[in-house]
């Protein structure tokens, strides 16, 4: 399965997800991860947090 987002691209968490993080926060794609359970994953990072997050492709959208 090909990745929809590229390294360095800015994304946001998709609207409608139940999360404590506001969807207006922009993240940068740090790494493309392999397919797992039929969907690819990504490592994303924002300057506001000292850690990276791992998200499914369906959980993010173009910023």
KAMO-V677770 format. One line per field, one symbol per residue. phi: phi as a letter, one per 40 degrees, with the letter a starting at -180 (. if undefined). psi: psi as a letter, one per 30 degrees, with the letter a starting at -180 (. if undefined). A space follows every 50 residues. Layout:
# KAMO-V677770
phi = ???
psi = ???
This chain:
# KAMO-V677770
phi = .cccbbdgccbbcccgccacccccccbbccacbccaggacbbcbabccbc bcbbbcdccbacc
psi = klkeklkfkkllkkkfkjlfkkffkklkjekkllkkggklllklklffkg lllklleffllk.
